């Protein structure tokens, strides 16, 4: 048995940076960009906390899938998951025995 957790990350802007300098006063030669960081959404944090608590109670492993990544999206689609959630599933070893 294992617990599968589906979380979602969002990109948060940390600071603005300017790449390059304007050449001869032409503003189009300098580009503003933002330094960003990916963080879990509040809903995802709550879901992950609940799943971790249940995993400690049952002494099972937790597998985390990021709904923001391609691999996470594919796993979620295969299992019919659309939003951050968690579920108890059979482990791969148990599936192979059947």
HELIX and SHEET records of a PDB file:
HELIX    1   1 UNK A   27  UNK A   29  5                                   3    
HELIX    2   2 UNK A   42  UNK A   58  1                                  17    
HELIX    3   3 UNK A   70  UNK A   79  1                                  10    
HELIX    4   4 UNK A   92  UNK A   97  1                                   6    
SHEET    1   A 3 UNK A  61  UNK A  66  0                                        
SHEET    2   A 3 UNK A   2  UNK A   7  1                                        
SHEET    3   A 3 UNK A  85  UNK A  89 -1                                        
SHEET    1   B 2 UNK A   9  UNK A  19  0                                        
SHEET    2   B 2 UNK A  31  UNK A  40 -1                                        
END                                                                             
